Structures are given as C-alpha cells and as structure tokens.
Amino acid sequence: MEWCIIKLGWEIPNKRGGVKVKRNYDYSKLKGRVIEKLGSLKKYAEMLSLSDTALSNKLKNKTAFSQDEILKSMDKDVLDIPETEVSLYFFTQKVGENQTNEIEED
C-alpha cells in the first residue's frame, strides 16, 4: 500500500471555537511573471492600487489576494495571465519543513 502525506496548511483557532486552515502558497512563479512583464514589484503594487507593504504581506502569505486583485492581474495590460494558468500563479501550495509530497511505502 502506498501513502502520500501532504500537509496543506496549518490550523488557526477562531473566536467561535472552530479552526481555520491557513494556506501557505508559493508565489515564486508570480514574482517571476511580475518582473518579466512589469519590471518590478513596486509597479505591480501600483497597478493593483496597493502599497508596497500590502503587496509584500500578500507575497509572504500574511494576507490573501482578493478575487479582484487576481482578476486585475490577469488583464493583458498587467500580467496577461491566461485563465487556464491562474492556479499556477496564485494557488500553488508550498511544501515546507513539516510537509512532504513523498510517497511512503508500507
């Protein structure tokens, strides 16, 4: 039997006693696209009407990208991301120290 262990995020308790799963996304491909298309993260922040700090927080997984920010990023005059590739830029999850995507054999 083969097992695949993948931890997708970490749990954060909320005020109502439940838990919220915090996702940890890998934005390296997005950063590369920004540099390729716009030349700098600062210009990308300006195009999304964000401060440099707000964009930095999003790229560090401290805050999430909004649907509007993702849609704006797809525009031809911004990053020109095809609809079929959006998940590669905004929803690729990191595999960190406590995470694995290796298959364990029994």
Protein Blocks (a to p, Z undefined) as FASTA:
>chain_A
ZZddddfbdcdddfkopacddddddfklmmmmmmmmnopaklmmmmnopafklmmmmmno
maccdfklmmmmmpmklnopafklmmmmmmcccddfkbcfbdcdZZ
